[in-house]
Amino acid sequence: MQQDMNGGQVADAVKGHWVDRRAPAWLRPYARLARWERPIGWWLLLWPCLWSSALAAIAAGAPWPNPWHLLLFLIGAVAMRGAGCTYNDLVDQDIDAKVARTRSRPLPSGQVSPLQAKLFMIAQALTGLLVLVQFNSFTIMLGFASLAVVAVYPFMKRVTSWPQLFLGFAFSWGALMGWAAEFGSLAWSPILLYAGGILWTIGYDTIYAHQDKEDDALVGVHSTARLFGDWTKPALALLYGGATVLFALAFSLADAGPAAFAGLALGLLHLLWQIVTLDIDDPDQCLKLFRSNGRYGWVLFLGLVADALVQGLL
């Protein structure tokens, strides 16, 4: 695929997106570094924050989650997901150059320089910092603590078959943040929500990683997709089943009611559909199923919000 220095097409980017059609040529490489044309990434980072906020509302007897917190989490998720993707691409540019799906990304294809990417990453991180300091001091410290996990994640695929576990540590951190923003402390409920989020993340990112398993084997990159292989479906059953049990325990400890558990039950049906439908040798279907976890997030969140509303008005 031919590239140009003004932001040519990227093989694994969404085609026909606003980045291609409307963004100025100079902005396109940066938009692709931040994956702005692929919102599923920041949605997956955002959902644990929103679940936690809604669960905290139930525990506090409020009729809905704090709208200001929800807005801050949205802005922060977009900014920090973009910063994380940029950081990941800086660390992985040599590997990305060897993988068919990623060699046309802005850094390995030369659309941006490493210095430009670093400055862009800093700008996004500063946006995230501006969001973070709007919260109470406990939440601010908790947010800073997440940076340690974010920093080590891109290196894990080189040393362990469980890089998805470390992605889970990072992407599920919001399960702690939403509760902390409301109460200024933690409890078992958000901790169990966090643990469930980790298992959910390992599951959906295993599906995603099956797209690259052949290239990963060639360049020596590890993943749970390679680890599980033909046992992926049973592994997903354990991961998604464990996530559901942990979510149920978190809901119970926060005194959630029937609406929240109804959302969890519907979400479980969606996860079972993913397992039954999955063909690990069909990259297009793996990507489709991975993206469907955005809908799973909506189902759980709406169930929690409905439960907060019912309980708050009683």
C-alpha positions in Angstrom: 0.0 0.0 0.0 1.4 3.3 -1.0 1.9 5.9 1.7 2.3 9.7 1.6 3.8 12.0 4.2 0.5 13.9 4.6 -1.4 11.0 6.1 -2.0 8.1 3.7 -4.4 5.2 4.3 -3.5 2.8 7.2 -4.3 -0.8 6.6 -6.0 -1.5 9.9 -7.8 1.8 10.1 -11.6 2.2 9.6 -12.2 3.0 5.9 -14.3 6.0 4.9 -14.2 7.5 8.3 -14.3 11.2 9.0 -10.5 11.2 9.4 -10.2 10.2 5.7 -13.0 12.4 4.5 -12.9 15.6 6.5 -9.7 15.9 8.6 -7.0 18.2 7.3 -4.1 16.2 5.7 -1.7 17.3 8.4 -4.0 16.0 11.2 -4.6 12.6 9.8 -1.5 10.8 11.0 -2.0 12.1 14.5 -5.7 11.1 14.4 -4.6 7.6 13.5 -1.9 7.5 16.2 -4.7 8.3 18.7 -7.1 5.9 16.9 -9.8 8.6 16.6 -11.4 6.7 13.8 -11.8 3.6 16.1 -13.9 4.8 19.0 -14.3 1.2 20.4 -11.0 1.6 22.2 -12.0 4.6 24.3 -15.4 3.0 24.8 -13.8 -0.1 26.3 -11.7 2.2 28.5 -14.7 4.2 29.5 -17.1 1.5 30.4 -15.6 0.5 33.7 -15.6 4.1 34.8 -19.3 4.5 33.9 -20.2 1.2 35.5 -18.4 2.2 38.7 -20.1 5.6 38.7 -23.5 4.0 38.3 -22.8 1.4 41.0 -21.6 4.2 43.4 -24.9 6.0 42.7 -26.8 2.9 43.8 -24.7 2.6 46.9 -25.2 6.3 47.7 -29.0 6.1 47.1 -28.7 8.7 44.3 -31.2 8.4 41.4 -28.4 8.6 38.7 -24.7 8.8 38.4 -23.0 12.2 38.8 -23.3 13.8 35.3 -20.1 15.9 35.8 -18.1 12.8 36.6 -19.5 11.0 33.5 -18.4 13.9 31.3 -15.0 14.0 32.8 -14.5 10.3 32.4 -15.6 10.6 28.7 -13.0 13.3 28.0 -10.4 11.5 30.0 -11.0 8.2 28.3 -10.6 9.7 24.8 -7.4 11.6 25.8 -5.7 8.8 27.7 -6.6 6.1 25.2 -5.1 8.3 22.5 -2.0 8.9 24.6 -1.7 5.2 25.4 -2.0 4.2 21.7 0.6 6.8 20.8 2.9 5.4 23.5 2.3 1.9 22.4 3.1 2.7 18.8 6.4 4.4 19.9 7.4 1.3 21.8 6.2 -1.1 19.1 7.3 0.7 15.9 9.9 -1.9 15.0 7.5 -4.7 15.5 4.7 -2.9 13.7 7.0 -2.6 10.7 7.1 -6.4 10.4 3.4 -7.1 10.7 1.2 -6.7 7.6 -1.8 -5.2 9.5 0.3 -2.5 11.3 3.3 -1.7 9.0 1.3 1.2 7.4 0.7 2.9 10.7 2.0 6.5 11.0 5.3 5.8 12.8 6.6 2.7 10.8 5.4 4.2 7.5 7.1 7.6 8.2 4.0 9.7 8.3 5.2 11.2 11.6 8.6 11.2 13.3 9.2 9.8 16.8 9.7 13.3 18.1 6.3 14.5 16.7 4.6 11.4 18.2 6.2 12.1 21.6 5.0 15.7 21.6 1.5 14.6 20.6 1.5 12.0 23.4 2.5 14.6 25.9 -0.3 16.9 24.7 -2.9 14.2 25.2 -1.5 13.2 28.6 -1.7 16.8 29.7 -5.4 16.8 28.7 -5.9 13.7 30.8 -4.1 15.4 33.7 -6.4 18.5 33.4 -9.4 16.1 33.7 -7.9 14.2 36.6 -7.3 17.2 38.8 -11.1 17.9 38.8 -11.6 15.0 41.2 -11.0 14.6 44.9 -7.4 14.0 46.1 -7.9 10.3 46.6 -9.1 9.8 43.0 -6.2 11.9 41.8 -3.7 9.7 43.5 -5.5 6.6 42.2 -5.3 8.0 38.7 -1.5 8.6 39.0 -1.1 5.0 40.3 -2.5 3.7 37.0 0.4 5.1 35.1 2.7 2.3 36.3 0.5 -0.3 34.7 0.1 1.7 31.5 3.9 2.1 31.3 4.7 -1.6 31.4 1.9 -2.9 29.2 3.5 -2.5 25.8 6.5 -4.5 26.8 4.6 -7.5 28.2 4.0 -9.1 24.8 7.8 -9.6 24.6 8.1 -11.5 27.9 4.8 -13.3 28.7 2.0 -15.1 27.0 -0.4 -13.0 29.1 -0.1 -9.4 27.8 -3.9 -9.3 27.8 -3.8 -9.6 31.6 -1.8 -6.4 31.8 -4.1 -4.7 29.4 -6.9 -5.7 31.8 -5.1 -4.1 34.7 -4.9 -0.8 32.7 -8.2 -0.8 30.9 -10.3 -1.8 33.9 -8.8 0.8 36.3 -11.9 3.0 35.8 -13.8 0.5 37.9 -11.9 1.9 40.9 -12.1 5.5 39.7 -15.8 6.0 39.4 -16.4 4.8 43.0 -13.5 6.8 44.3 -14.8 10.0 42.7 -18.1 9.6 44.5 -16.9 8.5 48.0 -13.2 9.5 48.2 -12.3 5.9 49.1 -12.6 2.3 47.9 -14.6 -0.7 49.0 -15.0 -4.3 48.1 -17.6 -3.6 45.5 -15.4 -1.6 43.1 -12.5 -4.0 43.7 -14.6 -6.9 42.6 -15.8 -4.8 39.7 -12.2 -4.2 38.8 -11.4 -7.9 39.0 -14.3 -8.8 36.8 -13.3 -6.1 34.3 -9.8 -7.7 34.0 -11.3 -11.0 33.1 -13.6 -9.4 30.6 -10.7 -7.5 29.0 -8.6 -10.7 28.7 -11.6 -12.3 26.9 -12.3 -9.6 24.4 -8.6 -8.9 23.7 -7.9 -12.6 23.1 -10.5 -12.5 20.4 -8.9 -9.4 18.9 -5.4 -10.9 19.1 -6.5 -13.9 16.9 -6.3 -11.5 14.0 -2.5 -11.3 14.3 -1.5 -14.7 15.6 0.4 -15.8 12.5 2.4 -12.5 12.3 2.9 -12.6 16.0 4.4 -16.1 15.8 6.8 -14.9 13.1 8.1 -11.9 15.0 8.1 -13.6 18.4 5.2 -11.7 20.0 3.2 -13.5 22.6 -0.6 -13.4 23.3 -3.3 -15.3 25.0 -4.7 -16.0 21.5 -1.5 -18.0 20.8 -1.5 -19.5 24.2 -5.1 -20.7 24.1 -5.1 -21.7 20.5 -7.9 -24.2 19.8 -8.9 -24.0 23.5 -10.0 -20.4 23.1 -13.7 -21.0 23.4 -13.4 -22.9 26.7 -11.0 -20.3 27.9 -13.5 -17.5 27.0 -16.2 -19.4 28.8 -14.1 -19.4 32.0 -13.1 -15.7 31.6 -16.5 -14.4 30.8 -18.2 -16.6 33.3 -15.7 -15.5 36.0 -16.3 -11.8 35.0 -20.0 -12.3 35.4 -19.7 -13.8 38.8 -17.4 -11.1 40.0 -19.8 -8.4 38.6 -22.7 -10.0 40.4 -20.8 -10.0 43.7 -19.9 -6.3 43.1 -23.6 -5.5 42.4 -24.7 -7.4 45.5 -22.3 -5.6 47.8 -23.5 -2.2 46.5 -27.2 -3.3 47.2 -28.1 -3.3 43.5 -31.6 -4.4 42.6 -33.4 -6.4 39.9 -32.7 -4.0 37.1 -29.0 -4.2 37.5 -29.0 -8.0 37.6 -31.3 -8.0 34.5 -28.7 -6.0 32.6 -26.0 -8.4 33.8 -28.1 -11.4 32.6 -28.6 -9.8 29.2 -24.9 -9.1 29.0 -24.1 -12.7 29.8 -26.3 -13.7 26.8 -24.3 -11.4 24.6 -21.0 -12.9 25.9 -22.3 -16.4 25.2 -23.2 -15.3 21.7 -19.6 -14.2 21.2 -18.3 -17.6 22.3 -20.7 -19.6 20.1 -20.2 -17.4 17.1 -16.4 -17.1 17.2 -14.3 -18.5 14.4 -10.7 -17.9 15.5 -9.5 -18.3 11.9 -11.7 -15.5 10.5 -10.0 -12.2 11.2 -12.9 -10.1 10.0 -15.3 -11.9 12.4 -12.8 -11.6 15.3 -12.8 -7.9 14.8 -16.6 -7.7 14.6 -17.0 -9.7 17.9 -14.3 -7.6 19.6 -16.2 -4.4 18.7 -19.5 -5.9 19.9 -18.2 -5.5 23.5 -19.2 -1.9 23.2 -22.8 -3.0 23.1 -22.1 -5.2 26.2 -20.9 -2.1 28.0 -24.2 -0.3 27.2 -26.3 -3.2 28.5 -24.6 -3.3 31.9 -24.5 0.5 32.2 -28.2 1.0 31.3 -29.2 -1.8 33.8 -27.2 0.0 36.6 -28.7 3.4 35.7 -32.2 2.0 35.6 -31.6 0.4 39.0 -30.3 3.6 40.5 -33.3 5.5 39.1 -35.8 3.0 40.6 -34.1 2.8 44.0 -33.5 6.6 44.1 -37.1 7.4 43.5 -38.5 4.9 46.0 
